[in-house]
């Protein structure tokens, strides 16, 4: 599973849909959204993300539990001082969770990870 904009790989991670998820992304000023599904057998997830970006651009991660409730909605902007975040999602219902990654006018690279919480 690979997403590219203007020939640049934005998301490339095809084997991490059970257990830990890790992804890398790169952008050349373009915008794209990628959604994938992840099996989480617990009620929370640990998350981490970091970016190296120019002055503008936005990375956003939104995670929904198996009932479609948002348990995480965080973003990082190239214009902000902090270039990383981590923590634990809100509690949700275990099962198949959706993960949406959005890059907006993003010029740089970064990574993110999710693992079962609790």
N, CA, C and O atoms as a GROMACS GRO file, in nm:
protein
  472
    1UNK      N    1   0.085  -0.116   0.000
    1UNK     CA    2   0.000   0.000   0.000
    1UNK      C    3   0.090   0.122   0.000
    1UNK      O    4   0.169   0.143   0.092
    2UNK      N    5   0.078   0.203  -0.103
    2UNK     CA    6   0.166   0.318  -0.117
    2UNK      C    7   0.086   0.433  -0.176
    2UNK      O    8   0.009   0.414  -0.270
    3UNK      N    9   0.104   0.552  -0.122
    3UNK     CA   10   0.037   0.670  -0.172
    3UNK      C   11   0.142   0.770  -0.215
    3UNK      O   12   0.232   0.801  -0.137
    4UNK      N   13   0.132   0.821  -0.337
    4UNK     CA   14   0.229   0.919  -0.384
    4UNK      C   15   0.157   1.043  -0.435
    4UNK      O   16   0.045   1.034  -0.485
    5UNK      N   17   0.221   1.157  -0.422
    5UNK     CA   18   0.176   1.283  -0.480
    5UNK      C   19   0.294   1.342  -0.552
    5UNK      O   20   0.402   1.357  -0.494
    6UNK      N   21   0.277   1.376  -0.678
    6UNK     CA   22   0.386   1.430  -0.760
    6UNK      C   23   0.508   1.339  -0.758
    6UNK      O   24   0.621   1.387  -0.756
    7UNK      N   25   0.484   1.209  -0.757
    7UNK     CA   26   0.593   1.113  -0.761
    7UNK      C   27   0.661   1.088  -0.628
    7UNK      O   28   0.757   1.010  -0.623
    8UNK      N   29   0.614   1.150  -0.521
    8UNK     CA   30   0.676   1.134  -0.390
    8UNK      C   31   0.592   1.042  -0.304
    8UNK      O   32   0.470   1.061  -0.294
    9UNK      N   33   0.654   0.944  -0.240
    9UNK     CA   34   0.582   0.852  -0.151
    9UNK      C   35   0.537   0.928  -0.027
    9UNK      O   36   0.618   0.988   0.043
   10UNK      N   37   0.406   0.924  -0.001
   10UNK     CA   38   0.352   0.987   0.119
   10UNK      C   39   0.326   0.885   0.228
   10UNK      O   40   0.336   0.916   0.347
   11UNK      N   41   0.292   0.763   0.189
   11UNK     CA   42   0.265   0.658   0.286
   11UNK      C   43   0.305   0.526   0.223
   11UNK      O   44   0.263   0.495   0.112
   12UNK      N   45   0.386   0.450   0.294
   12UNK     CA   46   0.431   0.322   0.241
   12UNK      C   47   0.444   0.224   0.356
   12UNK      O   48   0.546   0.222   0.425
   13UNK      N   49   0.342   0.143   0.376
   13UNK     CA   50   0.344   0.048   0.485
   13UNK      C   51   0.237  -0.055   0.460
   13UNK      O   52   0.120  -0.030   0.489
   14UNK      N   53   0.273  -0.169   0.408
   14UNK     CA   54   0.173  -0.265   0.366
   14UNK      C   55   0.152  -0.384   0.456
   14UNK      O   56   0.068  -0.469   0.425
   15UNK      N   57   0.226  -0.395   0.567
   15UNK     CA   58   0.216  -0.520   0.641
   15UNK      C   59   0.185  -0.501   0.788
   15UNK      O   60   0.200  -0.596   0.866
   16UNK      N   61   0.142  -0.385   0.830
   16UNK     CA   62   0.125  -0.358   0.972
   16UNK      C   63  -0.020  -0.331   1.011
   16UNK      O   64  -0.049  -0.225   1.066
   17UNK      N   65  -0.111  -0.423   0.983
   17UNK     CA   66  -0.250  -0.397   1.015
   17UNK      C   67  -0.299  -0.478   1.134
   17UNK      O   68  -0.415  -0.466   1.174
   18UNK      N   69  -0.213  -0.560   1.190
   18UNK     CA   70  -0.240  -0.633   1.313
   18UNK      C   71  -0.120  -0.608   1.403
   18UNK      O   72  -0.006  -0.618   1.358
   19UNK      N   73  -0.144  -0.576   1.529
   19UNK     CA   74  -0.033  -0.546   1.618
   19UNK      C   75   0.013  -0.403   1.599
   19UNK      O   76  -0.068  -0.314   1.575
   20UNK      N   77   0.142  -0.380   1.609
   20UNK     CA   78   0.196  -0.245   1.597
   20UNK      C   79   0.190  -0.195   1.454
   20UNK      O   80   0.208  -0.271   1.359
   21UNK      N   81   0.164  -0.065   1.440
   21UNK     CA   82   0.159   0.002   1.310
   21UNK      C   83   0.267   0.108   1.309
   21UNK      O   84   0.279   0.186   1.404
   22UNK      N   85   0.346   0.112   1.204
   22UNK     CA   86   0.441   0.221   1.188
   22UNK      C   87   0.439   0.264   1.043
   22UNK      O   88   0.432   0.182   0.952
   23UNK      N   89   0.446   0.394   1.021
   23UNK     CA   90   0.440   0.447   0.886
   23UNK      C   91   0.533   0.564   0.869
   23UNK      O   92   0.565   0.635   0.965
   24UNK      N   93   0.577   0.586   0.747
   24UNK     CA   94   0.661   0.698   0.710
   24UNK      C   95   0.592   0.774   0.597
   24UNK      O   96   0.518   0.714   0.519
   25UNK      N   97   0.615   0.903   0.590
   25UNK     CA   98   0.554   0.983   0.483
   25UNK      C   99   0.650   1.093   0.442
   25UNK      O  100   0.732   1.140   0.521
   26UNK      N  101   0.638   1.134   0.316
   26UNK     CA  102   0.719   1.241   0.258
   26UNK      C  103   0.630   1.322   0.167
   26UNK      O  104   0.546   1.267   0.096
   27UNK      N  105   0.648   1.453   0.168
   27UNK     CA  106   0.570   1.539   0.080
   27UNK      C  107   0.655   1.648   0.018
   27UNK      O  108   0.752   1.693   0.078
   28UNK      N  109   0.616   1.691  -0.102
   28UNK     CA  110   0.684   1.801  -0.172
   28UNK      C  111   0.588   1.918  -0.190
   28UNK      O  112   0.585   1.979  -0.296
   29UNK      N  113   0.512   1.950  -0.086
   29UNK     CA  114   0.419   2.061  -0.092
   29UNK      C  115   0.279   2.022  -0.133
   29UNK      O  116   0.192   2.109  -0.141
   30UNK      N  117   0.255   1.895  -0.160
   30UNK     CA  118   0.123   1.849  -0.202
   30UNK      C  119   0.034   1.815  -0.084
   30UNK      O  120   0.074   1.824   0.032
   31UNK      N  121  -0.088   1.775  -0.115
   31UNK     CA  122  -0.185   1.736  -0.014
   31UNK      C  123  -0.244   1.600  -0.052
   31UNK      O  124  -0.265   1.571  -0.169
   32UNK      N  125  -0.270   1.517   0.049
   32UNK     CA  126  -0.328   1.385   0.025
   32UNK      C  127  -0.385   1.331   0.155
   32UNK      O  128  -0.345   1.373   0.264
   33UNK      N  129  -0.478   1.239   0.142
   33UNK     CA  130  -0.537   1.170   0.257
   33UNK      C  131  -0.533   1.020   0.230
   33UNK      O  132  -0.559   0.976   0.118
   34UNK      N  133  -0.500   0.944   0.332
   34UNK     CA  134  -0.495   0.798   0.320
   34UNK      C  135  -0.562   0.738   0.443
   34UNK      O  136  -0.527   0.776   0.555
   35UNK      N  137  -0.655   0.648   0.425
   35UNK     CA  138  -0.722   0.579   0.536
   35UNK      C  139  -0.694   0.430   0.526
   35UNK      O  140  -0.701   0.372   0.417
   36UNK      N  141  -0.662   0.369   0.638
   36UNK     CA  142  -0.646   0.224   0.642
   36UNK      C  143  -0.711   0.171   0.769
   36UNK      O  144  -0.744   0.249   0.859
   37UNK      N  145  -0.728   0.042   0.778
   37UNK     CA  146  -0.794  -0.021   0.891
   37UNK      C  147  -0.693  -0.103   0.970
   37UNK      O  148  -0.600  -0.162   0.914
   38UNK      N  149  -0.713  -0.105   1.102
   38UNK     CA  150  -0.618  -0.166   1.193
   38UNK      C  151  -0.694  -0.245   1.299
   38UNK      O  152  -0.790  -0.195   1.357
   39UNK      N  153  -0.652  -0.368   1.324
   39UNK     CA  154  -0.713  -0.452   1.427
   39UNK      C  155  -0.653  -0.415   1.563
   39UNK      O  156  -0.534  -0.435   1.586
   40UNK      N  157  -0.736  -0.362   1.652
   40UNK     CA  158  -0.693  -0.331   1.789
   40UNK      C  159  -0.780  -0.413   1.883
   40UNK      O  160  -0.900  -0.388   1.895
   41UNK      N  161  -0.720  -0.510   1.950
   41UNK     CA  162  -0.796  -0.597   2.039
   41UNK      C  163  -0.814  -0.537   2.178
   41UNK      O  164  -0.877  -0.598   2.265
   42UNK      N  165  -0.759  -0.417   2.200
   42UNK     CA  166  -0.774  -0.349   2.329
   42UNK      C  167  -0.859  -0.223   2.311
   42UNK      O  168  -0.902  -0.192   2.199
   43UNK      N  169  -0.884  -0.150   2.421
   43UNK     CA  170  -0.973  -0.033   2.417
   43UNK      C  171  -0.902   0.100   2.394
   43UNK      O  172  -0.968   0.200   2.367
   44UNK      N  173  -0.770   0.102   2.404
   44UNK     CA  174  -0.693   0.224   2.377
   44UNK      C  175  -0.574   0.188   2.290
   44UNK      O  176  -0.545   0.071   2.266
   45UNK      N  177  -0.506   0.290   2.243
   45UNK     CA  178  -0.383   0.270   2.165
   45UNK      C  179  -0.280   0.375   2.208
   45UNK      O  180  -0.315   0.489   2.238
   46UNK      N  181  -0.155   0.335   2.210
   46UNK     CA  182  -0.045   0.429   2.229
   46UNK      C  183  -0.008   0.484   2.092
   46UNK      O  184  -0.009   0.410   1.993
   47UNK      N  185   0.024   0.614   2.086
   47UNK     CA  186   0.057   0.674   1.957
   47UNK      C  187   0.178   0.765   1.969
   47UNK      O  188   0.213   0.813   2.077
   48UNK      N  189   0.242   0.786   1.855
   48UNK     CA  190   0.358   0.874   1.847
   48UNK      C  191   0.366   0.926   1.704
   48UNK      O  192   0.337   0.853   1.610
   49UNK      N  193   0.406   1.051   1.687
   49UNK     CA  194   0.427   1.107   1.554
   49UNK      C  195   0.532   1.216   1.562
   49UNK      O  196   0.542   1.287   1.662
   50UNK      N  197   0.610   1.229   1.456
   50UNK     CA  198   0.705   1.339   1.447
   50UNK      C  199   0.721   1.379   1.302
   50UNK      O  200   0.705   1.297   1.211
   51UNK      N  201   0.754   1.507   1.281
   51UNK     CA  202   0.772   1.559   1.145
   51UNK      C  203   0.898   1.643   1.137
   51UNK      O  204   0.944   1.700   1.237
   52UNK      N  205   0.952   1.651   1.018
   52UNK     CA  206   1.054   1.748   0.980
   52UNK      C  207   0.994   1.819   0.860
   52UNK      O  208   0.982   1.760   0.753
   53UNK      N  209   0.957   1.946   0.877
   53UNK     CA  210   0.883   2.016   0.774
   53UNK      C  211   0.934   2.158   0.758
   53UNK      O  212   0.997   2.214   0.848
   54UNK      N  213   0.905   2.215   0.641
   54UNK     CA  214   0.934   2.356   0.620
   54UNK      C  215   0.836   2.440   0.701
   54UNK      O  216   0.764   2.386   0.785
   55UNK      N  217   0.831   2.567   0.678
   55UNK     CA  218   0.750   2.657   0.759
   55UNK      C  219   0.601   2.630   0.755
   55UNK      O  220   0.530   2.657   0.852
   56UNK      N  221   0.553   2.577   0.648
   56UNK     CA  222   0.410   2.550   0.643
   56UNK      C  223   0.386   2.402   0.619
   56UNK      O  224   0.481   2.324   0.607
   57UNK      N  225   0.264   2.365   0.614
   57UNK     CA  226   0.229   2.225   0.595
   57UNK      C  227   0.173   2.166   0.722
   57UNK      O  228   0.207   2.209   0.832
   58UNK      N  229   0.087   2.067   0.706
   58UNK     CA  230   0.016   2.008   0.819
   58UNK      C  231   0.010   1.856   0.804
   58UNK      O  232  -0.019   1.805   0.696
   59UNK      N  233   0.038   1.787   0.913
   59UNK     CA  234   0.018   1.642   0.925
   59UNK      C  235  -0.094   1.623   1.026
   59UNK      O  236  -0.092   1.683   1.133
   60UNK      N  237  -0.192   1.539   0.993
   60UNK     CA  238  -0.301   1.510   1.087
   60UNK      C  239  -0.327   1.361   1.090
   60UNK      O  240  -0.323   1.294   0.987
   61UNK      N  241  -0.353   1.310   1.210
   61UNK     CA  242  -0.392   1.170   1.227
   61UNK      C  243  -0.525   1.168   1.301
   61UNK      O  244  -0.540   1.232   1.405
   62UNK      N  245  -0.620   1.094   1.245
   62UNK     CA  246  -0.750   1.075   1.310
   62UNK      C  247  -0.774   0.925   1.321
   62UNK      O  248  -0.764   0.852   1.222
   63UNK      N  249  -0.804   0.880   1.442
   63UNK     CA  250  -0.828   0.738   1.467
   63UNK      C  251  -0.970   0.722   1.522
   63UNK      O  252  -1.011   0.793   1.614
   64UNK      N  253  -1.044   0.627   1.462
   64UNK     CA  254  -1.179   0.596   1.509
   64UNK      C  255  -1.184   0.451   1.554
   64UNK      O  256  -1.121   0.364   1.494
   65UNK      N  257  -1.261   0.426   1.660
   65UNK     CA  258  -1.275   0.289   1.710
   65UNK      C  259  -1.370   0.209   1.621
   65UNK      O  260  -1.417   0.260   1.518
   66UNK      N  261  -1.399   0.086   1.660
   66UNK     CA  262  -1.481  -0.001   1.575
   66UNK      C  263  -1.626   0.045   1.564
   66UNK      O  264  -1.699  -0.003   1.477
   67UNK      N  265  -1.670   0.137   1.650
   67UNK     CA  266  -1.805   0.194   1.641
   67UNK      C  267  -1.806   0.326   1.564
   67UNK      O  268  -1.911   0.388   1.550
   68UNK      N  269  -1.689   0.370   1.515
   68UNK     CA  270  -1.681   0.495   1.441
   68UNK      C  271  -1.665   0.619   1.527
   68UNK      O  272  -1.676   0.731   1.477
   69UNK      N  273  -1.637   0.600   1.656
   69UNK     CA  274  -1.615   0.714   1.745
   69UNK      C  275  -1.470   0.759   1.739
   69UNK      O  276  -1.379   0.676   1.741
   70UNK      N  277  -1.446   0.890   1.731
   70UNK     CA  278  -1.311   0.944   1.725
   70UNK      C  279  -1.244   0.927   1.861
   70UNK      O  280  -1.295   0.976   1.962
   71UNK      N  281  -1.130   0.858   1.864
   71UNK     CA  282  -1.053   0.839   1.987
   71UNK      C  283  -0.922   0.918   1.983
   71UNK      O  284  -0.855   0.932   2.085
   72UNK      N  285  -0.887   0.970   1.865
   72UNK     CA  286  -0.767   1.053   1.851
   72UNK      C  287  -0.784   1.143   1.730
   72UNK      O  288  -0.821   1.098   1.622
   73UNK      N  289  -0.755   1.271   1.748
   73UNK     CA  290  -0.752   1.368   1.638
   73UNK      C  291  -0.645   1.470   1.674
   73UNK      O  292  -0.671   1.565   1.747
   74UNK      N  293  -0.525   1.450   1.622
   74UNK     CA  294  -0.411   1.536   1.654
   74UNK      C  295  -0.344   1.580   1.525
   74UNK      O  296  -0.355   1.513   1.422
   75UNK      N  297  -0.274   1.692   1.531
   75UNK     CA  298  -0.204   1.741   1.413
   75UNK      C  299  -0.073   1.806   1.453
   75UNK      O  300  -0.053   1.847   1.568
   76UNK      N  301   0.016   1.815   1.356
   76UNK     CA  302   0.143   1.885   1.369
   76UNK      C  303   0.156   1.979   1.251
   76UNK      O  304   0.129   1.941   1.137
   77UNK      N  305   0.199   2.101   1.278
   77UNK     CA  306   0.216   2.201   1.174
   77UNK      C  307   0.362   2.238   1.162
   77UNK      O  308   0.432   2.252   1.263
   78UNK      N  309   0.408   2.255   1.038
   78UNK     CA  310   0.546   2.299   1.017
   78UNK      C  311   0.573   2.437   1.074
   78UNK      O  312   0.688   2.472   1.099
   79UNK      N  313   0.468   2.516   1.095
   79UNK     CA  314   0.482   2.652   1.147
   79UNK      C  315   0.490   2.654   1.300
   79UNK      O  316   0.520   2.760   1.357
   80UNK      N  317   0.465   2.543   1.367
   80UNK     CA  318   0.464   2.539   1.513
   80UNK      C  319   0.599   2.492   1.565
   80UNK      O  320   0.676   2.427   1.494
   81UNK      N  321   0.626   2.524   1.690
   81UNK     CA  322   0.753   2.490   1.753
   81UNK      C  323   0.766   2.339   1.778
   81UNK      O  324   0.870   2.280   1.748
   82UNK      N  325   0.662   2.276   1.831
   82UNK     CA  326   0.671   2.133   1.859
   82UNK      C  327   0.662   2.054   1.729
   82UNK      O  328   0.577   2.080   1.645
   83UNK      N  329   0.752   1.957   1.714
   83UNK     CA  330   0.750   1.876   1.592
   83UNK      C  331   0.716   1.730   1.619
   83UNK      O  332   0.738   1.643   1.534
   84UNK      N  333   0.663   1.702   1.740
   84UNK     CA  334   0.626   1.564   1.772
   84UNK      C  335   0.517   1.563   1.879
   84UNK      O  336   0.496   1.662   1.950
   85UNK      N  337   0.449   1.450   1.889
   85UNK     CA  338   0.355   1.428   1.998
   85UNK      C  339   0.346   1.278   2.023
   85UNK      O  340   0.378   1.196   1.937
   86UNK      N  341   0.300   1.243   2.142
   86UNK     CA  342   0.279   1.104   2.178
   86UNK      C  343   0.178   1.098   2.291
   86UNK      O  344   0.149   1.200   2.354
   87UNK      N  345   0.124   0.981   2.316
   87UNK     CA  346   0.028   0.966   2.424
   87UNK      C  347  -0.055   0.841   2.408
   87UNK      O  348  -0.016   0.745   2.342
   88UNK      N  349  -0.173   0.844   2.470
   88UNK     CA  350  -0.268   0.734   2.467
   88UNK      C  351  -0.401   0.789   2.416
   88UNK      O  352  -0.443   0.897   2.458
   89UNK      N  353  -0.467   0.716   2.328
   89UNK     CA  354  -0.596   0.759   2.275
   89UNK      C  355  -0.701   0.758   2.386
   89UNK      O  356  -0.678   0.702   2.494
   90UNK      N  357  -0.814   0.819   2.359
   90UNK     CA  358  -0.931   0.802   2.446
   90UNK      C  359  -0.974   0.656   2.438
   90UNK      O  360  -0.938   0.585   2.344
   91UNK      N  361  -1.049   0.612   2.536
   91UNK     CA  362  -1.097   0.474   2.537
   91UNK      C  363  -1.206   0.456   2.432
   91UNK      O  364  -1.294   0.540   2.416
   92UNK      N  365  -1.199   0.345   2.360
   92UNK     CA  366  -1.297   0.313   2.257
   92UNK      C  367  -1.333   0.166   2.262
   92UNK      O  368  -1.300   0.096   2.357
   93UNK      N  369  -1.401   0.121   2.158
   93UNK     CA  370  -1.443  -0.018   2.147
   93UNK      C  371  -1.341  -0.095   2.063
   93UNK      O  372  -1.306  -0.053   1.953
   94UNK      N  373  -1.295  -0.207   2.116
   94UNK     CA  374  -1.196  -0.287   2.044
   94UNK      C  375  -1.255  -0.341   1.915
   94UNK      O  376  -1.377  -0.346   1.898
   95UNK      N  377  -1.167  -0.382   1.824
   95UNK     CA  378  -1.208  -0.436   1.695
   95UNK      C  379  -1.131  -0.370   1.583
   95UNK      O  380  -1.013  -0.338   1.599
   96UNK      N  381  -1.196  -0.350   1.469
   96UNK     CA  382  -1.132  -0.289   1.353
   96UNK      C  383  -1.142  -0.137   1.366
   96UNK      O  384  -1.252  -0.081   1.359
   97UNK      N  385  -1.029  -0.072   1.383
   97UNK     CA  386  -1.023   0.074   1.394
   97UNK      C  387  -0.980   0.132   1.260
   97UNK      O  388  -0.907   0.068   1.184
   98UNK      N  389  -1.024   0.254   1.230
   98UNK     CA  390  -0.979   0.322   1.109
   98UNK      C  391  -0.878   0.429   1.146
   98UNK      O  392  -0.890   0.496   1.249
   99UNK      N  393  -0.778   0.444   1.061
   99UNK     CA  394  -0.672   0.543   1.081
   99UNK      C  395  -0.665   0.628   0.955
   99UNK      O  396  -0.641   0.576   0.846
  100UNK      N  397  -0.686   0.758   0.970
  100UNK     CA  398  -0.680   0.849   0.856
  100UNK      C  399  -0.560   0.942   0.873
  100UNK      O  400  -0.548   1.011   0.974
  101UNK      N  401  -0.472   0.941   0.774
  101UNK     CA  402  -0.355   1.029   0.771
  101UNK      C  403  -0.380   1.134   0.664
  101UNK      O  404  -0.411   1.101   0.549
  102UNK      N  405  -0.365   1.261   0.701
  102UNK     CA  406  -0.384   1.370   0.606
  102UNK      C  407  -0.260   1.458   0.605
  102UNK      O  408  -0.211   1.499   0.710
  103UNK      N  409  -0.209   1.486   0.486
  103UNK     CA  410  -0.101   1.582   0.466
  103UNK      C  411  -0.158   1.697   0.385
  103UNK      O  412  -0.218   1.675   0.280
  104UNK      N  413  -0.139   1.821   0.433
  104UNK     CA  414  -0.190   1.940   0.364
  104UNK      C  415  -0.075   2.035   0.337
  104UNK      O  416  -0.011   2.084   0.430
  105UNK      N  417  -0.049   2.062   0.209
  105UNK     CA  418   0.060   2.152   0.168
  105UNK      C  419   0.188   2.117   0.243
  105UNK      O  420   0.262   2.205   0.288
  106UNK      N  421   0.214   1.988   0.255
  106UNK     CA  422   0.323   1.939   0.339
  106UNK      C  423   0.451   1.924   0.259
  106UNK      O  424   0.452   1.860   0.153
  107UNK      N  425   0.558   1.984   0.309
  107UNK     CA  426   0.689   1.975   0.246
  107UNK      C  427   0.788   1.929   0.352
  107UNK      O  428   0.834   2.009   0.433
  108UNK      N  429   0.821   1.801   0.351
  108UNK     CA  430   0.911   1.744   0.451
  108UNK      C  431   0.886   1.596   0.464
  108UNK      O  432   0.835   1.532   0.372
  109UNK      N  433   0.922   1.542   0.581
  109UNK     CA  434   0.897   1.400   0.605
  109UNK      C  435   0.861   1.378   0.751
  109UNK      O  436   0.871   1.469   0.833
  110UNK      N  437   0.820   1.258   0.781
  110UNK     CA  438   0.784   1.226   0.918
  110UNK      C  439   0.749   1.079   0.932
  110UNK      O  440   0.760   1.001   0.838
  111UNK      N  441   0.708   1.045   1.053
  111UNK     CA  442   0.670   0.908   1.083
  111UNK      C  443   0.563   0.907   1.192
  111UNK      O  444   0.546   1.005   1.264
  112UNK      N  445   0.493   0.796   1.202
  112UNK     CA  446   0.394   0.779   1.307
  112UNK      C  447   0.391   0.632   1.347
  112UNK      O  448   0.435   0.545   1.272
  113UNK      N  449   0.340   0.606   1.467
  113UNK     CA  450   0.324   0.468   1.512
  113UNK      C  451   0.201   0.457   1.600
  113UNK      O  452   0.161   0.552   1.667
  114UNK      N  453   0.142   0.339   1.599
  114UNK     CA  454   0.030   0.303   1.686
  114UNK      C  455   0.057   0.164   1.740
  114UNK      O  456   0.107   0.077   1.668
  115UNK      N  457   0.024   0.142   1.866
  115UNK     CA  458   0.030   0.008   1.923
  115UNK      C  459  -0.086  -0.008   2.020
  115UNK      O  460  -0.136   0.090   2.075
  116UNK      N  461  -0.127  -0.131   2.041
  116UNK     CA  462  -0.238  -0.156   2.131
  116UNK      C  463  -0.205  -0.101   2.269
  116UNK      O  464  -0.093  -0.117   2.317
  117UNK      N  465  -0.303  -0.036   2.332
  117UNK     CA  466  -0.282   0.029   2.462
  117UNK      C  467  -0.323  -0.057   2.579
  117UNK      O  468  -0.292  -0.176   2.585
  118UNK      N  469  -0.395   0.008   2.673
  118UNK     CA  470  -0.439  -0.054   2.798
  118UNK      C  471  -0.318  -0.099   2.875
  118UNK      O  472  -0.332  -0.154   2.984
   0.00000   0.00000   0.00000
